[in-house]
Amino acid sequence: MPGVLDPEIKRALTERIRFYNELGIYDFYRRENPETQPELREEMTPRNKVAAVVVSEEGLAAVNSKPESGVTDPVTALRLIREDLGDCTRCRLSKQGRKQIVFGVGNPKAELMFIGEAPGADEDQQGEPFVGRAGQLLNNMIKAMGIRREDVYIANIIKCRPPGNRTPERDECETCSPFLMRQIAAIQPKAIVALGAVAAKTLLAINAPMSEFRGRWFDFRGTKLAVTYHPAFLLRDPRQKKETWKDLQMVMKELGMAIPAKGTE
């Protein structure tokens, strides 16, 4: 039977959990004392340690409740997540020129989900991911698979455009990605395609080159995840389109989709 926490400690833990909730982090991990159980010391990944809080009071459980908890309809769940995100000011990007939040778009019941890096200028203007030149190429990639953009769900690691389209900083990804995790949990796709190294490294917490990511499946919270080149990179180096098509064929085979003779142009 767990001991009773000191009221001050309980209050501090409650406030800390509320703080994480405001960041969009709702998943916490209960651990025993690692000093008494050394085998637990390396139990958690660095990303999990960011969100980890030792909670031993049952009364704190009510604080740790996502708005979409218990909702089985993905349409409703995504709406609740978007409402919880609000006009987000959780990181510096809210003050660095972003026009609007780019949440995500597509079929809430999609079997396939594409995840990119961050919105660009066109996305920031229109409020929808992948609508510029890279988005047009992604549309062609999806079409080459024999499906439509409306059949999949598309999102990014972060939901605000970084100034000058720079690469997102690690703390920006860590602040924003919990909302993406909740989107994934609501949609429950059968497969995820990470577009580019930033998306792959953030989702998998692995620092590796694209050559080590591509051509294989990763397990991401029970969902299969594949990595391919970002469409923006393909615009700069069209020679890699053939390699990207190989990656997409691997995804199609996993989903039981017919493979067309020609790939994306």
N, C-alpha and C positions, 0 to 999 in steps of 0.2 A: 504494500500500500504506500503510495507516494506521500512524502512529508508535506506539511503545509508551508507554503512560501511566506516569508516576511511580507507584510503589506506593501512596503516600499519597493521591494524587489518585484512583486507582482505588478505594481503600478508601472514600474520602469519597463517590464517585459511587455505589458499591454500597449504602452506608448510606442515601443519599438516595433511591435507587430503592426500597429496602425500606420506607422511611418512607412514600413515596407508595402503595406496595402496601397497607400497613396502613390507609390511608385509602380503599382500594378503587379507586385509580387505577392502571391497568395500561397505558394507551395513552400512548406517548411518541413524540416526533417528532424525527427527526434533521435537523439543520440545518447548513449550511455557515456559515462566519464571515460575518455580515452586513456587516462592515466591508469585506470583499473582494468581496462580492456584494450591493450595495445593494438590488437588486430583491427580496431575500428579507426585508427588514426588516419589511414589512407583511404577510408571508405568513400569519401566524397570528392568530387571533382572541384577544381578551383571555382567554377561558376556556381556550383551548389553552395560552396562555403560563403559566397556573398550573401545568399538569401537564408542561410541557416541560422536558426535561433533555437536554443534548448528550451522547450516548453514542457513543464511538468504539472501544470495546473489545468484541470479539465475546464475550469471556468474561462480560460483564455480562448478556447476553441471557437466560441461565438464571434470573436473579433476577426478570426481568420476565415472569412466567408466571402467567396467571390460572388458578385451580383448574379452571374450566370449559373451558380451552383444548383444542381438539380434540374436544370433546363435541358430537355432532350432535343428540342427543335433547334437546329443550327442557325436558322434565320433569326430566331429570337435571341439566342445566345450571342451571336455576333453583334446584334443591335445593343445588347446590354454591355458588351465589352467596349463598343464604340462610345456609349454614353459614359462609361466609367473613365475612358481615356480623356473625354472632354476636350477643351481647348488647351491641350497639354503645355505646361510650362516646367516640366520636370528636369529638363536639361538646358544647356546654353543655346541650343539650336532655336529655341522659341524666341530668342532675342537677337538672332543673327540673320534676319531677313526672310525667314520662311513666310510664305503667304498663307498657307493652310496645311492642315494635316492630311496626309495621304494614307488612308487606312488600309484599303484592300478592295478587290473587286472580283466578281465571278460567281460561280455556282457554290452556294453554301454547303451543298452535299457532294462536292466534287471528289472523284477518286484520285485526282492528280492535282498537286499544288506546286506552283513555281514561286520560288523566293529569291528576290534579288537583293541588292545592296542598299540603295537609298533612292529617293525621288530625285529627278533632275529638274531643270527649269520648266519643261513642258508639263511634267507631272505636278509640280508645285502650282502651276497656273491652273490646271484643270482638276486637280484633286483626285487623280486616278493614276495608279502605277502603270508604267510602261506604255506611254502614249506618244512618245517622241520617235526619233529614228530607230533607237534600240527597241522600242515597243513594236514598231512595224515589223522589224525582223523577228521578234519573238512571236508575233502573230503568224508570220510565215512558217516559223518552226512548228507552231501548234497545228497549223493547217496541214503541213506536210505529214503530221502524225495521223491525219484523217479525222481530226476533231476540230471544234471551234473554240475560240477564246471564251465564249460563254459557258463552255463545258468544264473549264478548269477554274481554279482560284489562284489569284496572283497577289502577292504582297511583297514587302521588303523588310529587311532586318530593322531599319529605323523608318520612321514615318514623317520625318521632316527633311527638307533639302539642306544639306550642308552648304555653307557659302562657297561659291566657285566650284561646286560639285566635287569638293575634296573628299577623300576617303573618310568615312566616319571614324571618330576616335573610339577607343575601347570603352570608356565610361559612357559614351552616348549609346553604344550598342547594348551595354549592360543595363542601362536605364530603360531603354525602349523595348528590347527583345522580349521581356515578360509578357507584353501585350500580344506579340506574335505567337508566343507559346500557347497563350489562351485561345487565339484564333485557330491554331492547329488542333488543339484539343476539342474545340467546338465542331470543326469540319470533319475531323477524323479521316483524312485522305488515306488511300491505300499506298500511295507513293508520293514522295516529295523530290523535286529537282531543285537543288541549290545552284543558283546562277552566279558563278564566279567565286574567287578565293575568299572574299570578305564574308559572304553568306556561309560558305562551307566552314570556315574557321570559327565563326561565331556559333553556328548551330552545333558543331561537333566538338568544339573546344580542343581542336587539334591544329597546331601550327605546322603546316606542311605545304609543299608546292603542289600546283594543280596536277602534276604528273602522278602524284601519289593519291590524289583524291579520285581521279577519273577511272572509269572502267570497272568499278566495283560497287557493291552495295554496302551501306552502313546502316546500323540499327539506330534509329532516333526515337527513343521513347516508345518502342514497339512498332514504329512505322519505318518502312524501308526508305532510305534516302540515297539518291544518286547526285553526283556533281558534274556539271559541264561548264563550258565557257559562258561568260556573260555576253549577251548580244552586243553590248557596246564594244567589247573586245573584238568580236567578230567583224564589226564594222571597220576596225583598224587593221585586222589581219584576216581577210576573207579565206585564206588558205586553211584555217582551222574549222571551216564549216563542215568539212567531211568528217572530221573527228567528232564534232558535235552531233552529227547525224548518227554516228555509231553509239553515242551515249543515249540518244533518244530511242534508238532501236532497242537498246537494252531495257529501257523503261517500258516500251510498248510490249515487249515480250513478257515482262513481269506482269503486266496488266491484262495479258491475253488479247491484245489488240493486233489486228492485221497490219503487216508492215508493207507500205506502198513501195513500189520499185524505185521511186525517186525521192531524194531528200529535199531539204530546204535550199532555196536559192538566195 
